[in-house]
Amino acid sequence: MESPRQQIRARALALGFDAVGFAPAVLSKEAKNGLEGFIAAGYHGDMGWLADKAARRRDPQTLWPEARSVVVLGLNYGAQDPGTPNEVRNAGEISIYARNRDYHDLIKKKLKALGRWMDESFGCAIKVFVDTAPVMEKPLAQAAGIGWQGKHTNLVSRDFGSWLFLGEVFTDLDLAASEAESDHCGECRRCLDACPTAAFPAPYRLDARRCVSYLTIEHKGPIERSLRPLIGNRIYGCDDCLSVCPWNKFAQATGEAGLIARADLAAPRLAELARLNDVAFRAMFAGSPVKRIGRGRFLRNVLIAIGNSGDAALLPAVTECLDDADELVRGAAIWALGRLAGGERVREFEVSRRPGETSAAVREEWQAALAIG
């Protein structure tokens, strides 16, 4: 008869998971120290919830004292050709993981199905988590043998490269742990060198405050002006450090229908995106992770991409945003105007708008744009 571990693995694979491993419900001292150092250095930026919940994140049993084992699950989201970025000047680049359904919803559904089956089969208690919970899932995944944290701090798998979503089932079952995965990065530093904003102060260390994914998704305010030109056409997330990993030679295209990229999100036209009102934005990104950042932050990103495009044909889309109700959008539009138009055009628009501008931050954008002009 198959052991509970064997049965759980088989059931998880049948539910559509691509990787399954087992870890004790504890974290290594190295993982705990890494979290403390990350927060102490201020690398978490605006993500105050990381610091606020650090004590719970450091110890899985603070989430649930009865937990004995963690079933770590991986879901492959690899694209057909994830290493080829979109370089069309008038189009935006959306991270591969966000080109269809929100993975949280997909994984949570599968986790709950696995948890119910475990309860029915073994009479055990379970709790399921995805990355919205204070769980250090990458160290757990390494302890469970699914992969290792590469120099870019993301998980790398020998079977799926850098393209695995993670989820966990905590249980009071005492399951034998899998053999932990070791680090296979060696001397390679392709991921570090590929970062457009130099967000890695050292291998295995990420300063989120410079990371394009953090800046375009988590950061709520205006993006630092010195970093804007480095963002290029990335309007939601960034895959640069992931896509250059040599271990991607073993990657596979996902078989999960909800993760296969929508055609309209492969190279969306920036002018069309800049003209989305709130209703249109919500309709376009219904069920997508993009929706959670809201129209204001998304258009901020789109306008920065327009400013980086060098395409004067996009100026009409920029000028239409100068009067947007959202000051975040107005500020980004002014920056894009300064990048695409000459000083005369900037002054022309500034004369009619700046005197009545109520936002100090937006007035500063006018001053900066005039200086560029």
Buried (B, 14 or more C-beta within 10 A) or exposed (E): EEEBBEBBBEBBEEBBBBBBBBBBBBBBEEBBEBBEEBBEEEBBBBBEEBBEBBEBBBBBBEBBEEBBBBBBBBBBBBBEEBBEBEEBBBBBBBBBBBBBBBBBEBBBBBBEBBBEBBEEEBEBBBBBBBBEBBBBBBBBBBBBBBBBBBBBBBBBBEBBBBBBBBBBBBBBBEBEBBEBBEEEBEEBEBBBEBBBBEBBEEBBBBBBBBBBBBBBBBBEEBBEBEBBBBBBBBBBBBBBBBBBBBBBEEBBBBEBEBBBBEEEBBBBBBBBBBBBEEEEBEEBBEEBBBBEBBBBBBBBBBBBBBBBBEBEEBBEBBBEBBEBEBBBBBBBBBBBBBBBBEEEBBBEBBEEBBEEBEEEEBBBBBEBBBEBB
